[in-house]
Every structure is written in C-alpha cells, then in structure tokens.
Amino acid sequence: MKILIVDDEELALSRLKRMLTTLGYEEITQANNAQSALEHIKNETFDLALLDINMPDTSGLELGYELRYHQEKLAIIFQTAYDEHALKAFDIGAVGYLVKPFSIEQLQSTIERVKVAEKKPEEFRIMSKTGENYYLLKPEEIYYIKADLSEVMIRSQKGFSYYAQKISDLEQKLLKYDFVRIHRSYLLNINKIREIETIEQSKLRFSFQDISDQIESSKDGAKVFRNKFSVN
C-alpha cells in the first residue's frame, strides 16, 4: 500500500511515519504542505492519504478535494486536534477520521477499514463543492448538470455545487445512469423528470420532481431525446 502523509508540523509528520513503519508499511511519502502533496499526487499513484486538516493556506479538507480530483479512487483519512470537522470530512468521502493524539491501535483499525472498503463493490460518487462545503453525490441525487466554462454546476436537492470537470467527460461517466445530453450545456437525469413540454422550434422544456427549475433543450438535443425514447 502506497501512503501519502501530509502535516505542516514536522514532529507530527515524523511520529505518523514511525507509527506506519511499525505497522509494516514501507512505501510512505511525506509532504509538509498542500503544494508539495499536489506535486506528488500528479506524479505518483497512492492508495491512501493521511491528511492533517488544520494547515495554513490550504486546509486538509480543501486538499482532500484536490487530491480526489486527480485520483478519484484515493482513500483519505483525516487527522486533526479538533472533531468539529468530522461531518464535512465524511462528505468529502473520507474513510476515516482520527482525533490527535491518536494511538497506533486507532491508526491500525482505521487503515483496516480502508482495506475492507476497497474490497466492496465500487459505487460511483461525484464530490462537488459549494463555498466551504463539499457534497458526495450519487447519480440518482442529481437532477441535471450545467456546463460552466471548464467545469460544471450540479443541481441536486442541496442546491447547486461545482465539479471541476468538463461536461463532455462527465457525460461518459454517467452514460449508464440514465443521463441524456439535451443541449451542449445540459445533462439531464431522466428519472427526475416530472413533465415535458414542446415549445418553439420543436424544442423541449423539462420540469422536475420536487424542485421548480425548468431547462430547455436545443433543437438537436430535442431530436436526440425523441429518437431515444420514441416507440417504433
């Protein structure tokens, strides 16, 4: 198992490495700030990252979001002297949360949970962000996705959140989850549709269950949608 450990305190970093070495882990990479961690993640593949939350400039929570962007399957364990960040950490997709000072036994059991989680069938999630909050969204929680330059806005019951990926790339990932491209700027979850209305130029207007939003297709998008669901 290749492990990345990140902490701005050298003593804490050294202690964590000693504990991991004692537990038998040898492939350990250290970083004392977010920038260094990002440089490592761009050049190497890791199985697990242990991140301190309370770091200057870029917090461990923000760093976790960035690391998962580069390596979606990366398992993350957060460590901090405070426990008020726990809920937000698990929203990001953390598999563990350690409150300092933690014991080697606590560290070991948390890593064991990572190994168990890796054996489970993978469930697709999208980790999006709005302000200081992060959401780990299942495809079925998403109403629609709107392109916004080089990233996308995701509409869920929680409101709008951002995901740093182009809509064309996300479209490929969502093909098997009943999403349809109805416009160059919109991906639509067909299971969230409440009503479809034909408007000018044979375009379609979609409304949704539980929310008041409406979005419109392009002419080509309407044609694709009709062809996909027409009865022969």
HELIX and SHEET records of a PDB file:
HELIX    1   1 GLU A   10  THR A   22  1                                  13    
HELIX    2   2 ALA A   34  ASN A   43  1                                  10    
HELIX    3   3 GLY A   60  HIS A   70  1                                  11    
HELIX    4   4 ALA A   86  ILE A   92  1                                   7    
HELIX    5   5 ILE A  104  LYS A  119  1                                  16    
HELIX    6   6 PRO A  139  GLU A  141  5                                   3    
HELIX    7   7 ILE A  167  LYS A  173  1                                   7    
HELIX    8   8 LEU A  175  TYR A  177  5                                   3    
HELIX    9   9 ILE A  190  LYS A  192  5                                   3    
HELIX   10  10 GLU A  200  SER A  202  5                                   3    
HELIX   11  11 LYS A  219  PHE A  229  1                                  11    
SHEET    1   A 5 ILE A  28  ALA A  31  0                                        
SHEET    2   A 5 ILE A   3  VAL A   6  1                                        
SHEET    3   A 5 LEU A  48  ASP A  52  1                                        
SHEET    4   A 5 ALA A  75  THR A  80  1                                        
SHEET    5   A 5 GLY A  96  VAL A  99  1                                        
SHEET    1   B 2 ILE A 126  THR A 130  0                                        
SHEET    2   B 2 ASN A 133  LEU A 137 -1                                        
SHEET    1   C 5 GLY A 159  TYR A 163  0                                        
SHEET    2   C 5 GLU A 151  SER A 156 -1                                        
SHEET    3   C 5 ILE A 142  ASP A 148 -1                                        
SHEET    4   C 5 TYR A 186  ASN A 189 -1                                        
SHEET    5   C 5 PHE A 179  HIS A 183 -1                                        
SHEET    1   D 3 ILE A 193  THR A 198  0                                        
SHEET    2   D 3 LEU A 204  PHE A 208 -1                                        
SHEET    3   D 3 GLN A 214  GLU A 216 -1                                        
END                                                                             
